[in-house]
Amino acid sequence: MYRAMQAGLDGPVASGFVGPFRGGTRAAASLIRGHVHDALTYNPLAVALILVVVVGAARWLLLALPLGQRPQCELSRRGRWIGFALALVAISLGWVYVLVSQSYLRPFAA
């Protein structure tokens, strides 16, 4: 892990380390306001995660509730490993983006 500079109230004050989801709350708030570019600037990984959650919730509301069935996703052992590897790569890339772009130093643009 990389030790980050103390950046006041907007920086990594609590632990001193920058996590891969740093800026996720600001990205979510920007998405709610319709500022997609700002959200992607704060943390594109958080935006992708938010979209996955929204699509999953919509799928559940539109399919599972009316039909009374729970959607099932069955993966083979190889599929689970591939999914785990892809998630690990995505989190790593998100972390690199946050560190390189220093998006955690940008103040929230309301």
Beta strands, then each sheet from edge to edge (+ up, - down):
end
